[in-house]
Amino acid sequence: MTWTDYFRENDVRIAETKALVAAGANWRALRAATGSGSLVRARRGHYALPDIDRHILAAVRLGGRLACVSAAAQCGAFVLDNTFTHIVLVPNASRLRAPHNRFQLLNDQNRDGAQLHWGKLIEPDSGTEYSIGLADALVQIVRCQEPRFALASIDNALHQRLIKPEAVPAIFAALPASIQYLRPLIDRRSESGQETVLRFIVQKAGYDVEIQVTVDGVGRVDMVVEGCLVVEADSRRFHEGWEAQARDRTRDCDLAMRGYLSLRVLYRDIMYRPDRVVAAIGGLLAASSRYRTVIL
């Protein structure tokens, strides 16, 4: 059996020395494997394959577990940015190692952007040996990220059935009163993180919003604002290429024939330039009250 076979058959990312020894390894084999690059020694007594996810390796090396956006991303939920590793540590953690060098003690110069979290978990036994459970990750995301992005992570986790609706009360019970206003805004019908963010910024601007509306002869649209403006969140994944563009233009024409205005907004504007999106919506709604109807 190869090292890769062992990790695959036992469905583990991190293996402790005692487990590897029980499977037939010895210290000479482990030393040879790390010397040849067949195994990576994450920290004392913990080994991984060389292709291990860098976030997992960083968390194990520090002696913690993936947290916040890093843990949520591992579960498959939407997060805005997973560039830096978020790690939760026990309160008495000490002599921490650098996330990318187990021989160095952690300091401000070698933490490589790692974000450290402490605090009590609502489900301490959930998750894996290298990552906390999704419910706790969402608690941390609400505390750590901007409200619209935190809401998007919760919506997406519910939409994908990664957590059950019954988990929501426990999540918000662990959050301060100042954040409770987000709870009634949760809507699992949003099919992507950017749809939730779009809904949040439009509602915050004071507009009436209906999501996942079915328009006869057109199909389902992301949202209808003030009963007349269809706003859809576009991304490269589903709208690249001429055929996709042609479908979008045909759909816009069909909406116009039924009396709807339409606006397609880009991911980068939704996430990073919300004022631009709100201004575009306001401009179209204002224009709709000034046009002249022509009867043929």
PAKOL-109785 format. One record per residue (C-alpha): residue number from 1; residue in one letter; x negated, y negated, z negated. Coordinates in pm, 1 decimal. Example, Ala and Ser with C-alpha at 12.3 -4.5 7.8 and 13.67 -1.06 7.14 Angstrom:
% PAKOL-109785
+-----+---+----------+----------+----------+
|   k | r |       px |       py |       pz |
+-----+---+----------+----------+----------+
|   1 | A |  -1230.0 |    450.0 |   -780.0 |
|   2 | S |  -1367.0 |    106.0 |   -714.0 |
+-----+---+----------+----------+----------+
This chain:
% PAKOL-109785
+-----+---+----------+----------+----------+
|   k | r |       px |       py |       pz |
+-----+---+----------+----------+----------+
|   1 | M |      0.0 |      0.0 |      0.0 |
|   2 | T |   -131.5 |   -344.4 |     92.5 |
|   3 | W |    -96.5 |   -652.5 |   -124.6 |
|   4 | T |    163.8 |   -786.5 |    118.5 |
|   5 | D |    360.7 |   -462.0 |     87.5 |
|   6 | Y |    358.3 |   -488.3 |   -291.0 |
|   7 | F |    493.2 |   -844.2 |   -295.1 |
|   8 | R |    755.8 |   -767.4 |    -30.6 |
|   9 | E |    879.1 |   -442.6 |   -183.9 |
|  10 | N |    899.8 |   -594.4 |   -532.0 |
|  11 | D |   1050.4 |   -920.0 |   -400.8 |
|  12 | V |    811.7 |  -1144.4 |   -594.5 |
|  13 | R |    615.5 |  -1457.4 |   -512.6 |
|  14 | I |    399.1 |  -1446.6 |   -824.7 |
|  15 | A |    265.5 |  -1123.3 |   -973.3 |
|  16 | E |    113.7 |  -1091.7 |  -1317.8 |
|  17 | T |   -200.3 |   -887.0 |  -1373.4 |
|  18 | K |    -20.9 |   -628.3 |  -1586.5 |
|  19 | A |    229.8 |   -559.1 |  -1309.5 |
|  20 | L |    -43.8 |   -520.7 |  -1049.3 |
|  21 | V |   -240.1 |   -288.7 |  -1278.4 |
|  22 | A |     73.3 |    -81.2 |  -1336.6 |
|  23 | A |    101.3 |    -47.4 |   -958.1 |
|  24 | G |   -253.3 |     92.5 |   -938.6 |
|  25 | A |   -481.4 |   -210.8 |   -912.4 |
|  26 | N |   -786.5 |   -274.0 |  -1131.8 |
|  27 | W |  -1001.8 |   -576.4 |  -1205.5 |
|  28 | R |  -1252.7 |   -486.6 |   -933.9 |
|  29 | A |   -978.8 |   -467.8 |   -669.1 |
|  30 | L |   -829.4 |   -798.1 |   -786.7 |
|  31 | R |  -1167.9 |   -971.6 |   -782.4 |
|  32 | A |  -1238.2 |   -836.4 |   -433.5 |
|  33 | A |   -895.1 |   -947.0 |   -311.1 |
|  34 | T |   -938.8 |  -1301.9 |   -436.2 |
|  35 | G |  -1292.8 |  -1309.9 |   -296.9 |
|  36 | S |  -1172.9 |  -1206.4 |     49.3 |
|  37 | G |   -871.6 |  -1435.2 |     44.1 |
|  38 | S |   -616.3 |  -1151.2 |     38.5 |
|  39 | L |   -485.9 |  -1285.8 |   -291.7 |
|  40 | V |   -481.1 |  -1627.4 |   -454.7 |
|  41 | R |   -532.9 |  -1658.0 |   -828.3 |
|  42 | A |   -275.6 |  -1918.7 |   -922.9 |
|  43 | R |   -384.1 |  -1924.9 |  -1284.6 |
|  44 | R |   -518.5 |  -1677.3 |  -1534.2 |
|  45 | G |   -322.4 |  -1354.0 |  -1505.9 |
|  46 | H |   -109.1 |  -1472.0 |  -1211.8 |
|  47 | Y |   -165.0 |  -1388.9 |   -844.5 |
|  48 | A |      2.9 |  -1475.5 |   -515.1 |
|  49 | L |    -36.4 |  -1410.9 |   -144.3 |
|  50 | P |   -237.7 |  -1674.4 |     46.9 |
|  51 | D |     68.7 |  -1798.7 |    238.7 |
|  52 | I |    260.0 |  -1887.0 |    -78.6 |
|  53 | D |    460.8 |  -2208.9 |    -68.5 |
|  54 | R |    241.5 |  -2496.3 |   -187.7 |
|  55 | H |    507.4 |  -2622.6 |   -428.9 |
|  56 | I |    535.3 |  -2283.5 |   -599.6 |
|  57 | L |    157.6 |  -2256.7 |   -628.7 |
|  58 | A |    133.8 |  -2604.4 |   -781.4 |
|  59 | A |    404.7 |  -2528.7 |  -1037.6 |
|  60 | V |    248.1 |  -2199.9 |  -1146.5 |
|  61 | R |    -98.1 |  -2353.4 |  -1159.2 |
|  62 | L |     26.1 |  -2619.7 |  -1400.3 |
|  63 | G |    195.4 |  -2354.8 |  -1611.1 |
|  64 | G |    546.5 |  -2475.9 |  -1535.3 |
|  65 | R |    832.7 |  -2410.7 |  -1296.4 |
|  66 | L |    967.3 |  -2593.7 |   -994.2 |
|  67 | A |   1217.7 |  -2860.9 |  -1093.9 |
|  68 | C |   1442.8 |  -3133.4 |   -955.7 |
|  69 | V |   1427.0 |  -3170.4 |   -574.2 |
|  70 | S |   1160.6 |  -2898.7 |   -542.2 |
|  71 | A |   1379.4 |  -2638.7 |   -713.5 |
|  72 | A |   1691.9 |  -2748.0 |   -521.6 |
|  73 | A |   1507.9 |  -2722.5 |   -190.1 |
|  74 | Q |   1395.5 |  -2369.5 |   -280.3 |
|  75 | C |   1761.3 |  -2281.2 |   -330.3 |
|  76 | G |   1852.9 |  -2423.3 |     10.2 |
|  77 | A |   2040.0 |  -2733.8 |   -108.4 |
|  78 | F |   2002.0 |  -3075.8 |     54.6 |
|  79 | V |   1732.8 |  -3303.5 |    -84.3 |
|  80 | L |   1618.4 |  -3630.3 |     66.2 |
|  81 | D |   1244.6 |  -3580.8 |     28.1 |
|  82 | N |   1050.3 |  -3276.1 |    -86.5 |
|  83 | T |    702.6 |  -3413.9 |    -18.1 |
|  84 | F |    584.6 |  -3414.9 |   -378.0 |
|  85 | T |    614.6 |  -3122.9 |   -617.2 |
|  86 | H |    847.4 |  -3166.4 |   -916.2 |
|  87 | I |    756.2 |  -2944.9 |  -1211.1 |
|  88 | V |    924.9 |  -2887.3 |  -1547.0 |
|  89 | L |    705.5 |  -2809.5 |  -1845.7 |
|  90 | V |    773.5 |  -2689.4 |  -2196.9 |
|  91 | P |    753.7 |  -2970.7 |  -2457.3 |
|  92 | N |    428.1 |  -2846.2 |  -2610.4 |
|  93 | A |    245.6 |  -2788.2 |  -2279.8 |
|  94 | S |   -123.6 |  -2876.8 |  -2303.6 |
|  95 | R |   -451.2 |  -2839.1 |  -2115.7 |
|  96 | L |   -265.1 |  -2857.2 |  -1786.1 |
|  97 | R |   -453.6 |  -2776.1 |  -1466.7 |
|  98 | A |   -457.5 |  -2979.2 |  -1146.6 |
|  99 | P |   -187.2 |  -2857.9 |   -903.1 |
| 100 | H |   -439.9 |  -2776.6 |   -629.8 |
| 101 | N |   -744.1 |  -2680.1 |   -835.2 |
| 102 | R |   -712.9 |  -2442.8 |  -1129.0 |
| 103 | F |  -1063.2 |  -2529.4 |  -1247.4 |
| 104 | Q |   -977.9 |  -2895.6 |  -1317.8 |
| 105 | L |   -777.7 |  -3032.1 |  -1607.9 |
| 106 | L |   -486.0 |  -3246.0 |  -1493.8 |
| 107 | N |   -536.8 |  -3621.7 |  -1486.2 |
| 108 | D |   -389.5 |  -3919.8 |  -1301.2 |
| 109 | Q |   -645.3 |  -3887.2 |  -1022.4 |
| 110 | N |   -589.4 |  -3520.5 |   -932.0 |
| 111 | R |   -215.9 |  -3472.5 |   -981.5 |
| 112 | D |   -160.1 |  -3523.7 |   -603.7 |
| 113 | G |    179.0 |  -3683.3 |   -650.8 |
| 114 | A |    315.9 |  -3406.1 |   -872.2 |
| 115 | Q |    614.5 |  -3530.5 |  -1073.9 |
| 116 | L |    638.7 |  -3382.6 |  -1423.9 |
| 117 | H |    966.5 |  -3324.3 |  -1607.8 |
| 118 | W |   1032.2 |  -3233.7 |  -1969.1 |
| 119 | G |   1356.7 |  -3178.7 |  -2150.9 |
| 120 | K |   1611.2 |  -2919.2 |  -2254.5 |
| 121 | L |   1765.2 |  -2704.1 |  -1980.2 |
| 122 | I |   2135.6 |  -2617.9 |  -1973.3 |
| 123 | E |   2059.3 |  -2272.8 |  -1827.1 |
| 124 | P |   1702.8 |  -2191.6 |  -1941.6 |
| 125 | D |   1727.7 |  -1827.1 |  -1834.0 |
| 126 | S |   1850.4 |  -1908.2 |  -1485.5 |
| 127 | G |   1628.5 |  -1935.2 |  -1178.3 |
| 128 | T |   1306.2 |  -1740.6 |  -1132.3 |
| 129 | E |    963.9 |  -1713.0 |  -1291.5 |
| 130 | Y |    852.2 |  -2007.2 |  -1078.8 |
| 131 | S |   1168.4 |  -2220.6 |  -1047.6 |
| 132 | I |   1451.9 |  -2339.5 |  -1270.2 |
| 133 | G |   1814.4 |  -2273.2 |  -1174.9 |
| 134 | L |   2004.4 |  -2499.1 |   -936.8 |
| 135 | A |   2240.0 |  -2640.4 |  -1201.3 |
| 136 | D |   1944.3 |  -2771.2 |  -1403.4 |
| 137 | A |   1775.6 |  -2896.4 |  -1086.2 |
| 138 | L |   2088.3 |  -3098.7 |  -1006.4 |
| 139 | V |   2090.0 |  -3250.2 |  -1356.6 |
| 140 | Q |   1734.0 |  -3366.3 |  -1297.8 |
| 141 | I |   1812.5 |  -3492.0 |   -947.2 |
| 142 | V |   2092.2 |  -3714.0 |  -1079.3 |
| 143 | R |   1848.1 |  -3860.0 |  -1331.7 |
| 144 | C |   1558.7 |  -3888.8 |  -1086.8 |
| 145 | Q |   1702.6 |  -3983.6 |   -746.8 |
| 146 | E |   1916.5 |  -4269.2 |   -617.5 |
| 147 | P |   2290.1 |  -4206.5 |   -680.8 |
| 148 | R |   2385.6 |  -4155.3 |   -314.6 |
| 149 | F |   2115.2 |  -3893.8 |   -263.8 |
| 150 | A |   2196.7 |  -3717.0 |   -590.9 |
| 151 | L |   2562.8 |  -3699.3 |   -492.7 |
| 152 | A |   2460.4 |  -3553.9 |   -156.5 |
| 153 | S |   2266.2 |  -3275.2 |   -328.4 |
| 154 | I |   2564.1 |  -3183.7 |   -548.5 |
| 155 | D |   2812.7 |  -3192.9 |   -258.6 |
| 156 | N |   2585.4 |  -2978.8 |    -45.0 |
| 157 | A |   2526.2 |  -2722.0 |   -318.6 |
| 158 | L |   2903.0 |  -2688.2 |   -360.4 |
| 159 | H |   2969.9 |  -2682.4 |     13.9 |
| 160 | Q |   2723.0 |  -2398.2 |     64.2 |
| 161 | R |   2859.5 |  -2217.3 |   -242.7 |
| 162 | L |   2515.6 |  -2224.9 |   -403.9 |
| 163 | I |   2689.2 |  -2326.7 |   -727.0 |
| 164 | K |   3049.5 |  -2277.9 |   -836.0 |
| 165 | P |   3283.5 |  -2570.4 |   -912.0 |
| 166 | E |   3286.6 |  -2453.8 |  -1274.4 |
| 167 | A |   2920.7 |  -2559.9 |  -1300.4 |
| 168 | V |   3002.7 |  -2927.0 |  -1245.0 |
| 169 | P |   3136.5 |  -3001.3 |  -1598.5 |
| 170 | A |   2822.3 |  -2851.7 |  -1754.5 |
| 171 | I |   2599.7 |  -3057.0 |  -1525.0 |
| 172 | F |   2769.4 |  -3384.4 |  -1617.0 |
| 173 | A |   2787.7 |  -3293.3 |  -1985.3 |
| 174 | A |   2407.5 |  -3310.4 |  -1980.3 |
| 175 | L |   2405.5 |  -3658.2 |  -1825.8 |
| 176 | P |   2447.5 |  -4000.5 |  -1991.2 |
| 177 | A |   2769.7 |  -4200.6 |  -1979.1 |
| 178 | S |   2621.1 |  -4446.0 |  -1729.9 |
| 179 | I |   2612.6 |  -4173.6 |  -1463.3 |
| 180 | Q |   2958.6 |  -4023.9 |  -1517.1 |
| 181 | Y |   3108.5 |  -4243.7 |  -1243.1 |
| 182 | L |   2954.9 |  -4007.1 |   -986.8 |
| 183 | R |   3165.5 |  -3709.2 |  -1092.2 |
| 184 | P |   3497.2 |  -3812.6 |   -930.2 |
| 185 | L |   3307.8 |  -3893.6 |   -608.6 |
| 186 | I |   3207.6 |  -3528.8 |   -556.6 |
| 187 | D |   3363.1 |  -3376.2 |   -245.2 |
| 188 | R |   3247.0 |  -3034.4 |   -126.7 |
| 189 | R |   3409.6 |  -3086.9 |    214.1 |
| 190 | S |   3112.2 |  -3291.7 |    333.1 |
| 191 | E |   2920.7 |  -3058.0 |    562.0 |
| 192 | S |   2578.2 |  -3217.7 |    528.3 |
| 193 | G |   2382.0 |  -3440.2 |    296.5 |
| 194 | Q |   2390.8 |  -3730.4 |    538.2 |
| 195 | E |   2770.8 |  -3711.7 |    557.8 |
| 196 | T |   2792.3 |  -3752.4 |    181.0 |
| 197 | V |   2551.2 |  -4047.0 |    186.9 |
| 198 | L |   2751.2 |  -4205.5 |    469.5 |
| 199 | R |   3075.3 |  -4163.5 |    275.3 |
| 200 | F |   2917.2 |  -4309.2 |    -37.7 |
| 201 | I |   2788.8 |  -4627.0 |    126.9 |
| 202 | V |   3114.2 |  -4687.4 |    318.2 |
| 203 | Q |   3328.1 |  -4640.9 |      7.3 |
| 204 | K |   3091.8 |  -4859.9 |   -192.9 |
| 205 | A |   3145.7 |  -5132.3 |     66.3 |
| 206 | G |   3516.2 |  -5121.3 |    -20.4 |
| 207 | Y |   3657.7 |  -4946.2 |    285.5 |
| 208 | D |   3922.8 |  -4674.5 |    280.1 |
| 209 | V |   3770.5 |  -4343.8 |    397.5 |
| 210 | E |   3917.4 |  -4008.5 |    495.6 |
| 211 | I |   3672.5 |  -3725.8 |    566.1 |
| 212 | Q |   3696.1 |  -3415.5 |    784.6 |
| 213 | V |   4000.5 |  -3546.1 |    969.5 |
| 214 | T |   4151.5 |  -3344.5 |   1255.9 |
| 215 | V |   4252.6 |  -3558.8 |   1553.1 |
| 216 | D |   4492.6 |  -3392.4 |   1797.8 |
| 217 | G |   4325.1 |  -3320.7 |   2129.2 |
| 218 | V |   3980.3 |  -3405.4 |   1992.2 |
| 219 | G |   3913.2 |  -3184.1 |   1691.6 |
| 220 | R |   3763.1 |  -3257.1 |   1354.7 |
| 221 | V |   3568.1 |  -3577.2 |   1295.1 |
| 222 | D |   3335.1 |  -3664.4 |   1008.6 |
| 223 | M |   3540.4 |  -3955.1 |    880.2 |
| 224 | V |   3803.7 |  -4211.7 |    965.0 |
| 225 | V |   3755.9 |  -4558.8 |    816.6 |
| 226 | E |   4059.2 |  -4779.6 |    754.4 |
| 227 | G |   4273.2 |  -4544.1 |    960.7 |
| 228 | C |   4134.4 |  -4655.2 |   1295.7 |
| 229 | L |   3756.3 |  -4620.0 |   1314.5 |
| 230 | V |   3598.5 |  -4277.8 |   1357.0 |
| 231 | V |   3244.4 |  -4274.6 |   1216.7 |
| 232 | E |   3023.7 |  -3972.2 |   1277.0 |
| 233 | A |   2678.4 |  -3891.3 |   1144.6 |
| 234 | D |   2442.2 |  -3797.7 |   1428.0 |
| 235 | S |   2117.8 |  -3606.8 |   1396.7 |
| 236 | R |   1866.9 |  -3475.2 |   1649.3 |
| 237 | R |   1944.3 |  -3115.7 |   1558.1 |
| 238 | F |   2295.1 |  -3116.8 |   1708.1 |
| 239 | H |   2284.3 |  -3408.9 |   1951.0 |
| 240 | E |   1964.2 |  -3365.4 |   2150.5 |
| 241 | G |   1970.9 |  -3305.2 |   2526.5 |
| 242 | W |   2198.8 |  -3424.3 |   2802.5 |
| 243 | E |   2467.2 |  -3160.8 |   2747.8 |
| 244 | A |   2506.4 |  -3265.4 |   2385.2 |
| 245 | Q |   2509.2 |  -3632.6 |   2487.1 |
| 246 | A |   2777.4 |  -3561.4 |   2746.4 |
| 247 | R |   2993.9 |  -3386.2 |   2487.4 |
| 248 | D |   2957.5 |  -3683.0 |   2254.2 |
| 249 | R |   3056.1 |  -3932.9 |   2526.0 |
| 250 | T |   3354.8 |  -3721.7 |   2627.6 |
| 251 | R |   3462.3 |  -3701.7 |   2265.1 |
| 252 | D |   3430.2 |  -4080.5 |   2226.2 |
| 253 | C |   3642.1 |  -4129.3 |   2538.3 |
| 254 | D |   3908.7 |  -3890.5 |   2408.8 |
| 255 | L |   3918.8 |  -4081.8 |   2080.4 |
| 256 | A |   3952.7 |  -4414.1 |   2262.7 |
| 257 | M |   4242.9 |  -4274.8 |   2466.6 |
| 258 | R |   4419.0 |  -4202.4 |   2137.8 |
| 259 | G |   4363.2 |  -4550.2 |   2000.1 |
| 260 | Y |   4055.9 |  -4490.5 |   1786.9 |
| 261 | L |   3739.4 |  -4691.9 |   1777.4 |
| 262 | S |   3429.1 |  -4479.9 |   1732.8 |
| 263 | L |   3081.1 |  -4529.3 |   1594.3 |
| 264 | R |   2790.2 |  -4285.5 |   1582.9 |
| 265 | V |   2525.0 |  -4362.1 |   1324.7 |
| 266 | L |   2173.9 |  -4219.7 |   1307.5 |
| 267 | Y |   2026.9 |  -4027.7 |   1015.2 |
| 268 | R |   1753.5 |  -4287.9 |    962.8 |
| 269 | D |   2008.2 |  -4569.1 |    938.2 |
| 270 | I |   2232.1 |  -4375.3 |    698.6 |
| 271 | M |   1946.2 |  -4284.5 |    469.8 |
| 272 | Y |   1721.3 |  -4587.7 |    487.6 |
| 273 | R |   1923.2 |  -4878.8 |    630.5 |
| 274 | P |   2272.7 |  -4853.1 |    481.1 |
| 275 | D |   2332.0 |  -5228.5 |    515.5 |
| 276 | R |   2299.6 |  -5189.2 |    892.7 |
| 277 | V |   2565.1 |  -4916.8 |    892.6 |
| 278 | V |   2806.5 |  -5121.2 |    681.2 |
| 279 | A |   2751.8 |  -5426.6 |    902.1 |
| 280 | A |   2829.8 |  -5223.2 |   1215.6 |
| 281 | I |   3150.0 |  -5088.6 |   1062.3 |
| 282 | G |   3252.8 |  -5436.0 |    952.9 |
| 283 | G |   3183.9 |  -5575.9 |   1299.4 |
| 284 | L |   3394.7 |  -5314.9 |   1476.9 |
| 285 | L |   3685.0 |  -5349.1 |   1233.2 |
| 286 | A |   3678.7 |  -5727.6 |   1272.2 |
| 287 | A |   3670.3 |  -5699.5 |   1651.3 |
| 288 | S |   3960.6 |  -5454.4 |   1652.9 |
| 289 | S |   4192.1 |  -5722.3 |   1514.0 |
| 290 | R |   4100.4 |  -5970.4 |   1789.8 |
| 291 | Y |   4132.6 |  -5771.6 |   2111.1 |
| 292 | R |   4415.3 |  -5831.0 |   2359.9 |
| 293 | T |   4635.2 |  -5537.1 |   2452.8 |
| 294 | V |   4692.8 |  -5503.5 |   2827.4 |
| 295 | I |   5010.4 |  -5326.5 |   2933.2 |
| 296 | L |   4989.3 |  -5173.5 |   3280.2 |
+-----+---+----------+----------+----------+
